[in-house]
């Protein structure tokens, strides 16, 4: 009950704008914000900055791709992923592109999405922050990449988004048990779809912004039962919004052993 009340209170507070370094260093961003007189503060457990009372497009470094708008919870997912530098990584549900372009600062990244409207947002983000990164339309349930060709896959799956209700309050009106069941079926199909594309030793990171076990640890448990070649490499990441002061997030890191 106490956790539920804390979550309700968190979701009824307006969250701050959070940016993460991309083509600019954290030091350069901080210096530019100070020079412009824009109030900011470092976020906890991530390299980014929390900003209030400013529009994204007016922040220094925006046209140059110096930063991406990304909550600290999502930055923690990327830290947790630990894809090897220089490895070939497919971000299979990449739009709007924050994680993909952040990964592209140290990995070779392919970014795709199935919906054309979201693909346009992905292209805009890539053009600003990681020009040259391949972007294409694809259904991850039927991957257009060769089996065994990827060193890493990030599957940031469509979900109920119950960890981001403070940031997206309209999402609470779309929630239902039936919707979560439908999303869980889609997530399972996506996991099964991407599993063959990883090489031996490759890393599959499954992530959501959901707080629901059906979409998170239970989903991963069922995947591992179906795919004996995969194993967890770490305890799962779970970010609970009231405790972290951020959005919610979940991630599981798995390696293809054979």
C-alpha positions in Angstrom: 0.0 0.0 0.0 2.8 2.4 0.9 4.6 1.8 -2.4 1.3 2.3 -4.3 0.6 5.6 -2.6 4.2 6.8 -3.2 3.8 5.9 -6.9 0.6 7.8 -7.2 2.1 10.9 -5.6 5.2 10.6 -7.9 2.9 10.3 -11.0 1.0 13.5 -10.1 4.2 15.6 -10.0 5.4 17.3 -13.1 8.8 15.8 -14.1 11.8 17.9 -15.1 13.4 18.0 -18.5 16.4 15.8 -18.5 19.2 15.8 -21.0 22.2 13.5 -21.5 25.5 14.2 -23.2 25.9 13.0 -26.8 28.3 14.8 -29.1 29.2 17.3 -26.4 30.8 16.3 -23.0 29.0 16.9 -19.8 31.5 19.6 -18.9 30.9 21.4 -22.2 27.1 21.3 -21.7 27.4 22.5 -18.1 29.6 25.4 -19.2 27.2 26.4 -22.0 24.2 26.3 -19.7 26.0 28.5 -17.1 27.0 31.0 -19.8 23.4 31.3 -21.0 22.1 31.6 -17.4 19.9 28.5 -17.6 19.3 26.9 -14.2 20.2 23.2 -14.1 21.4 20.5 -11.7 23.1 17.2 -12.1 20.8 14.2 -12.0 21.5 11.3 -9.6 23.2 8.2 -10.8 23.6 9.3 -14.4 25.7 11.8 -16.3 22.8 14.1 -17.4 21.3 17.4 -16.2 17.8 18.3 -14.9 16.5 21.5 -16.4 13.3 23.5 -15.6 11.7 26.5 -17.4 13.5 26.1 -20.7 12.5 24.8 -24.1 14.6 22.0 -25.6 15.3 23.7 -29.0 16.6 26.8 -27.2 19.2 25.0 -25.2 22.8 25.4 -26.2 24.1 22.4 -28.2 20.7 21.4 -29.6 21.4 22.1 -33.3 24.8 20.5 -33.0 23.5 17.3 -31.4 25.4 18.0 -28.2 22.8 16.2 -26.1 19.7 14.0 -26.2 16.5 14.4 -24.2 16.6 11.2 -22.1 15.4 10.5 -18.5 18.1 9.2 -16.1 16.2 5.9 -15.9 16.8 5.3 -19.6 20.5 6.3 -19.3 20.8 3.7 -16.6 19.4 1.1 -19.0 22.3 1.9 -21.4 24.8 1.8 -18.6 23.4 -1.6 -17.6 23.6 -2.9 -21.2 27.4 -2.6 -21.5 27.6 -3.3 -25.2 31.3 -3.8 -26.2 32.8 -0.7 -27.7 33.0 -0.9 -31.5 30.5 -3.8 -31.6 27.7 -4.0 -34.2 24.4 -3.4 -32.3 20.9 -3.4 -33.7 18.4 -1.2 -31.9 15.3 -3.0 -33.1 12.6 -0.6 -31.8 14.7 2.5 -31.9 12.2 5.5 -32.3 12.4 8.2 -31.2 16.1 7.5 -31.1 17.6 8.6 -27.8 19.2 5.3 -26.9 20.3 4.6 -30.5 22.2 7.8 -30.9 23.7 7.5 -27.4 24.9 4.0 -28.3 26.3 5.3 -31.6 28.9 7.4 -29.8 30.8 4.2 -29.1 29.3 1.3 -31.1 28.3 0.7 -34.7 24.5 0.9 -34.5 21.7 0.0 -36.9 18.3 1.6 -36.0 14.9 0.5 -37.1 11.2 0.8 -36.3 8.1 -0.6 -37.8 5.9 2.5 -37.8 6.6 5.1 -40.5 5.6 8.0 -38.3 8.0 7.0 -35.6 10.6 6.2 -38.2 10.6 9.9 -39.2 11.2 10.9 -35.6 14.1 8.5 -35.5 15.6 9.9 -38.7 15.4 13.5 -37.3 17.2 12.5 -34.1 19.8 10.6 -36.0 20.4 13.4 -38.5 21.0 15.8 -35.6 23.1 13.6 -33.3 24.6 10.6 -35.2 24.6 11.4 -38.9 25.5 8.4 -41.0 23.9 5.9 -38.7 21.8 3.4 -40.9 18.1 3.8 -40.3 15.4 1.6 -41.9 11.8 0.3 -41.5 11.6 -3.2 -40.1 9.4 -5.6 -38.2 11.7 -7.1 -35.6 9.5 -10.2 -35.5 10.9 -10.9 -39.1 14.4 -9.5 -38.9 15.9 -8.2 -42.2 19.4 -9.0 -40.9 21.4 -12.3 -41.2 21.3 -14.8 -38.4 24.3 -14.8 -36.2 25.5 -11.4 -37.5 25.0 -9.1 -34.6 27.2 -8.5 -31.6 24.4 -6.9 -29.7 20.6 -6.3 -29.9 18.7 -3.7 -27.9 15.0 -4.5 -27.8 13.3 -1.6 -26.1 9.9 -3.2 -26.6 6.5 -1.5 -26.9 4.9 -1.7 -23.4 2.2 -0.3 -21.2 4.5 2.5 -20.1 3.4 2.4 -16.5 6.8 3.7 -15.4 6.3 7.0 -17.3 2.8 8.0 -16.3 4.2 11.2 -14.7 5.7 12.2 -18.0 2.9 10.9 -20.2 -0.3 11.3 -18.1 -2.5 10.4 -21.1 -1.1 6.8 -21.0 -3.1 6.1 -17.8 -6.3 6.3 -19.8 -5.2 3.6 -22.2 -4.3 1.0 -19.4 -6.3 -2.2 -19.0 -5.5 -5.8 -18.2 -6.4 -6.7 -21.8 -3.9 -4.2 -23.2 -1.1 -5.5 -21.0 -1.9 -9.1 -22.1 -1.8 -8.0 -25.8 1.5 -6.2 -25.3 3.0 -9.2 -23.5 2.2 -11.4 -26.5 3.8 -8.9 -28.9 6.9 -8.6 -26.7 7.3 -12.4 -26.7 7.1 -12.4 -30.5 9.7 -9.7 -30.7 12.1 -11.6 -28.4 11.7 -14.7 -30.5 12.2 -12.7 -33.6 15.5 -11.1 -32.7 17.0 -14.2 -30.9 18.5 -15.8 -34.0 20.4 -12.7 -35.2 23.0 -12.6 -32.4 26.3 -14.4 -32.8 27.7 -16.6 -30.1 28.7 -14.4 -27.2 26.4 -11.7 -28.4 24.4 -9.7 -25.9 20.6 -9.2 -26.0 19.2 -6.5 -23.8 15.4 -6.5 -23.3 14.0 -3.3 -21.9 10.7 -1.6 -21.1 9.4 1.5 -19.3 6.8 -0.7 -17.6 6.5 -1.7 -14.0 4.4 -4.8 -14.7 6.0 -8.2 -14.0 4.1 -9.7 -17.0 6.0 -7.5 -19.3 9.3 -7.7 -17.4 10.9 -10.5 -15.4 8.1 -13.0 -16.2 8.5 -12.2 -19.9 12.3 -12.8 -19.7 11.8 -16.0 -17.7 9.5 -17.4 -20.4 12.0 -16.4 -23.2 14.8 -18.2 -21.4 12.6 -21.3 -21.1 12.1 -21.3 -24.9 15.7 -20.4 -25.8 18.2 -22.7 -24.1 21.1 -20.9 -25.9 20.6 -17.8 -23.8 21.4 -17.0 -20.2 21.1 -14.0 -17.9 24.5 -12.4 -17.2 23.3 -10.1 -14.4 20.5 -9.5 -12.0 17.7 -7.6 -13.8 17.6 -3.8 -13.5 14.4 -2.4 -12.0 14.0 1.3 -11.5 11.0 2.2 -9.2 10.1 5.9 -9.8 9.4 7.1 -6.2 12.7 5.6 -5.0 14.8 6.8 -7.9 13.1 10.2 -8.5 13.0 9.3 -12.2 10.8 7.5 -14.7 10.5 3.7 -14.2 12.5 1.3 -16.2 13.3 -2.4 -16.5 16.1 -4.3 -18.3 17.4 -7.8 -18.6 20.9 -8.5 -20.0 21.3 -11.9 -21.7 24.1 -13.6 -23.6 23.9 -16.1 -26.4 26.1 -19.0 -25.1 25.8 -21.3 -28.1 
